[in-house]
Amino acid sequence: MTDTAEATTTFANFFDGIVENIATVVHGKRDAIEMAVIALLAEGHLLIEDVPGVGKTSLAKALAASIQCSWKRVQFTPDLLPADLIGVSIYERSTEQFRFQRGPLFANIVLADEINRASPKTQSALLEAMEERQVSADGTTHPLEAPFMVIATQNPVEQEGTYRLPESQLDRFLLRISLGYPGRTAEMAILDNQGSADTLAHLQPVVTSEDVLTMVKTVREVYLAAALKSYMVDISEASRRHPAIELGLSPRATLQLAAAVRGYAAARGRDYATPDDVKAVGPSALAHRLLLKAGSNARTTAEEAIRELLAEVPVPVAR
């Protein structure tokens, strides 16, 4: 077996192990589970947006518990302060010096539960950590240990007591997914298990943080042909000309799309990506980065606009 084939087989085994482990807690949502794992392995962050009670927090907790690494859960509330995330400097009388007390951001996986319930000032405290994998406090920069991932859950913004995430914050999330209501069979399984609380409490890690870093390296090495890169740029350019879109896709969006495509291809056991991979991850990777024009067709959503672009932009044809 060649080194590439062995790496692909190892990746597939680890990936399936993580997905199956999470599936013992989150029933009937394999596609969403796979997208969550892909976000981790593509070195991105995940936004889970849906109505209360469908398993957003359970998915995030199960993903964190499936990896042997440090993780913290922060319940976002209107009175949460940036220092509650980053940490504070404490004066110690014994040494007559200030000691930096690290906050929950100093973990491999950070679960930001109901992120849209915190004020914009607190939400913005995540920007540096999500983009540069570091935080700054009292003039000192503190690097964050790899792997690092923020999993944020969000209820619909129409509910009272929420703050809409700004575009700059949304742009830092690699993928945005929704779970939706479970099917009848899955909901019966949930009733049989009396919810996921007990199962989640006994969930054991199936991979180590070192295994995850190895998988991340495999994703980075997935090959993107020049024609495929051109295809993704064409999609971004088309979004800037779409009549219903006020703010099209940025270069960062194209980079994030490429990362998600690599992760999806690796999850399918390939060391190269195809246009089908772009179409598979496109809505989850791109829709939350768009700003639709006010007064545009009311039935047009960001997801539908992305699907229109994917249907209209010519797909590169292999020679």
N, C-alpha and C positions, 0 to 999 in steps of 0.2 A: 504494500500500500504506500502511495506517495505521501509526502508531507502534507500536500494540499488536501488530498482525499481524507487523510487521517484527521486533519484539523476540522474539515467539514463534518465528518462523522461525530467527532467530539462535541462540536457546536450543536449539532442536531440533538444529541442525547441530553445535553445540559438544557437546551431550550425546551424540549418536550418535558423534561423533568420539572422545570419551573412552572410551565403552563399547567401540567396535570396537578401539581401541588396546589396551585391557586384555585383550580377548578373544584377541589373538594370543599371550598368555602363559597365560591361564587358559581352558582349553578346556571347552566344554559347560556353562558356568555363567552364562549371560547374566542370569538373574533375580538371582542374587547380586551380579553386577557392577553391575547397575542400582541395586540397593539401596545398594551402597557409594557410588556416585556421588551418589545422592539424599541420603545422610547428609551428604556434604560440602557440597552446595548448600543444604541446609536448616540449615546452621550447627550441625551436631551432630557427635557422636563415634560411632565404630563399634566394636562388639565382635564378633569373628569367633571362634566357638566350635566346635571339632570335633576329631576324633581326629588324631594326627600324620600328615603325609604327603599330605594332600588338597589342599594349595595355599593355606593361610591366609596364610602370609607372602608368597607369590608375588602374591596378589591385592593385599595391602597395598602391596608394593613397586611393582607395576605402576601402581596408582592414583597413588602419589606421583611416579613417573617420567613420568606422562602430563601433568603440570602443570609449567610452568616456574616453580618456586618452590623454596624451601629445604626440605629434609626430613632427618630424622635417625632412625636406627634404634637402639634401646636393647634389648639382650638382658637381660631381667629374670632375676636370680638371687637366691638367698637372702641373699647378702652385699651386694647393691646398697643404697646409702644414699640418703636423700632429697637430699643435697648432690650426688650423682652425676647427678641429674636437673635440679635447680634451678641449681646453680652454687655457687661458693665465693668468698669475699673473700681476695685475696692481697696480702700486704704487699710493697710495692716500696721497696727501700732507696734508690733513686735519687730518688724523690719524697717518701719518708717518709710515704706515704699508702697506704690500702687500695684496691685495684682489684677490682671485681666481675668475676669470670670466669664468663661465662654458660654454663649447661649446655645439654644437647640439647633441653630444652623450648622454647628460643628458636628455633623453626623453624616453618614454616607447617604441615607435616605431620610428626607424631611417631609412629613405629611402635614400640609397646610390645610386643615379642615375648615371648610366654609370660608375660603379666602376673601370672598366678596363681602363679608360682614365686618372686616377691619377697614379702618380709614385709609384713604389713598396714601397718606404719609407712611403708614406701616407697610402697606403693599409695596411701596417703592423701595423699602429696605431690602427686599429680595433681589432687586435688579442686578446689583454688582455680583452677588453670590451666584445667580443663575447664569450670567453672561461670562464672568471672568473666573469663576470658581475661587473667589477670595472675598474677604470682607475687610473693611477699614474701620478702625475705632481708635480714637485719640491719636490720630496721626500715624498709626501703625497698621500695616497691611498683614493680614493673617491668611495664609493659603488654606484651602479646604481639601481634605484628603479625598483621593479618588478611590472608588467611584463616588460621584456626588449627583444626587437627583432630587428635585422637588416635585412632589406629587400633590397637586392642589385639587380640592373638590369645591364645587360651586353650585349653589341652587339658582334657579332662574332669577334674573335681576328684577323681575316685576314684583317680587315679594318685598314686604316692608323691611326696613333696617339693613338694606344692602347698598354697597357702593360698586358701581360699574367699574370693571377693570379697564385701565387706559390701554390704548393701542400699543404703547411701548412695552407694557407688561405682558399683554397677550402675545406679542411677537417673540417673547423669550420662551414660550412653550413650543416644543417640537410638535406635539400632537394634542388635539382636543378630541375627546371621545365622549359618547353618551352610552349608557347601559340600556336604557329603556326597560319596559316591564318584562318580567320573565314569561316564558311560555308556560302552558298549563302543566306539562310534565315537570319542568324545573320548579314551578311554584309548589307542586305536590312534594317534591324532594325537599324543599325548604321547610315545609310543614312537618315532614317526617323527621327532619333533623332538629326541629324546634329552633329554627334560625341558625346562624353561623357562629354564634358567640362561643359555644363550647368547642366546636371544631377549630376555630381560629386560635383559641387559647392553647390548643395542643399541636398546632402546626409546627413542624420542624424544618430547619433549613435544608435545602437539597444541594446548594452550591455555596462555595466560599466567595469572599470578595476577590480573591486571586483568580478564581475561575471566571468571575464576571469580567475582570480586566483582560483575561485571555480571550474571552468572547468579543469584547470591545475591539481588540486588535484584529480579530477575524473580520468584523464588520468593516473596519477601516480599509481592509485590503480588497473588498469587493470591487470588481472592475466596472467602471462606467465608460462606455464607448463614447467617442466624440459625437456621434450622431445622437446619442441619448442625452448628452449634456446640451446639445443644441435644441433638442426637443423641450427640455425643461426651461431653457431660456425663452423659447418661443411661447410657452405657456405664460411665463411672467410678463412678457411684452404684450401678449394678447389681453391680459387682465387690465393693463393700463389704458387700453383702447375700448374696453367693454362699455356699452352705453349705460348700464345700470350700476357701474362701479365708480365710486368717487375716488377712492384711494386703492391703487393696484398693488401688486406684489413687489416687495423690495428685493434687492440683491440678497439680503439676509434670508428672505423667504426661499429663494432658490437654493441657497446653501443648506438650509434646514430640510428642504424637500430632498436634496441629494442624500443627506444623512439618513433620512427615513427610508428612502428607496434602498440604500445599501443594507439597512437593517432588515427590511422586508425580504430582500433577495436571500440574505444569509439564513433567515428563518425558514426559507423554502429549500434550503440545502444547495444553494448555488453560490459560486464565487464571481458571478457577473449579474448585472441587472438588466431588465428588459422594460419596454414601454408599458407592459401590463403591470409591472410593479409600481410605476408612476401613477397609473390610474387607480390602483388599489389603495395607495396611501394618500393620494392627492386631496380628497375632501377633508380627511382628518388633519393633514399637515398644513393646509393652505386656507381653509374657509375662515378660520378665526382671525386671519391677518387682513381680511378685506373690510373696506368700509363702503357700504352701499349708498347711493345717492338718495337724498331725501326726496320723497315724492315719486320714486321709481315704482315699478310694478309691485304692488303689495304682496303678491304671491311669490315673488322672487326672493329666495333666501341666499345667504352666502354659499351654502352647500350646493344649491342648485346652480348658482353662477359658476362655481368651480366645475361642476359636471358639464355645463355647457361648454366651458373652455376646453375641457378634456375631450369632448366630442367633436369640437370644431377644429382644433389645432391638428394639422396633419401629422400622423405617426410616421417616424422614420422607417423605411423599408430596407431590410437586409439585402445585400447583394447576393 
